[in-house]
Amino acid sequence: MYTIMSMGQDSKNHVTAVSGDSHEEAGSQAVKVQLRLREMILAGELTAGSRITELAMVDKLKVSRTPIRAALIRLEQEGLLQQMPSGGFASRQFSEADVSDAIELRGTIEGLAARLAAERGVPADVLAQAHQCLDEIDQLLSQSVLNEEAFSAYVRLNAQFHVLLGALSASSVLQRELERVGGLPFASPSGFVGVQANTAKARDMLIVGQDQHRQILEAIANRESARAEAVTREHSRLAQRNLRDAVRHTPQLPGVHLIFLKGDSPCKNVIS
């Protein structure tokens, strides 16, 4: 099964270490709430157009308003929610073409970032930081199945790696554009990943992406600019392939009801 795991704007601060246990704990709680709200939207528990308020989610999820508010803002930055004139938020719908274009745009910009990194060269200590991030992902994926905590950690580390990838280009222009495109609906680095984090199949899908992460860093370290760009763009196309399969062959999967094909009414697949 697939779902959308977009870290969007909130991933930009993950390159630097988080100071203080309380800050880290608060961030972890917000990520968990964000994942849960996204799951509810994608599963149709929160239907497109229906009003979502902080207080209603506090009662439903049994957590305080602070992580709820942070999660709602992050999901709005991703484009999965939109603000209502009367207050609160509502989930949105998207065309398949828009989703595909957003993924393609991210892959193109990330590919350019990887190519520039390889052409310009990257200091060894900066590359070591990226390798350390991947080492942590390897450690997570060494488990036979991923529980909710491990899956949340993967989402965070995957976002961190992709922010680092932009930073490797040493281009503030590209970093700004990657931050912008990361906020587009469904364009996140984690594109479509397994919604059932405790299954072996979900883990296998993540291993494929992790292998491509390693290939990208290897190409950058070896100054192979064309290969670095090609592998990075191919990496983003995992999400493209999964998008096509989900929309055409498995419409019952979570989140697919938010995406409509050309010629369909935007409200056709809304679950009421």
FENLINQUI-V289363 format. One line per field, one symbol per residue. phi: phi as a letter, one per 20 degrees, with the letter a starting at -180 (. if undefined). psi: psi as a letter, one per 30 degrees, with the letter a starting at -180 (. if undefined). burial: # if it has 24 or more other ideal C-beta (glycine too) atoms within 12 Angstrom, else .. A space follows every 50 residues. Layout:
phi: ???
psi: ???
burial: ???
This chain:
phi: .cbdcdelffefeefefeenffffffffffffffffffffffenfdfgnf fcdgffffffemcfffffffffffffffofdcfegeoncbfdcbefffff fffffffffffffffffffencggfffffffffffffgffffffcdefff ffffgfffffffffgfffflcfffffffffffefgmefgekdcffefedf ffffffffffffgffffffffemefffgffffffgffgfffffffffedc fefgnffeddegnefgdgdfed
psi: lllkikfbffffgfelkkkkeeeeeeeeeeeeeeeeeeeeeffgejlkfk kkleeeeeeefhllfefeeeeeeeeeefgflkkkeglalkllllleeeee eeeeeeeeeeeeeeeeeeefkkkeeeeeeeeeeeeeeeeeffkelkaeee eeeeeeeeeeeeeeeefffhjfeeeeeeeefffkkgglfgcjlkfifgle eeeeeeeeeeeeeeeeeeeeeghieeeeeeeeeeeffeeeeeeeeeeffi ffkkffffkklkflkfgegkk.
burial: ############.##...........####################.#.. .#.#..#...#.....################.....#########.### .##################..#...##.###.##.##..##....#...# ###################....##..##.###############.#... .##.######.######.###...#.##################.##... ..#########.......###.
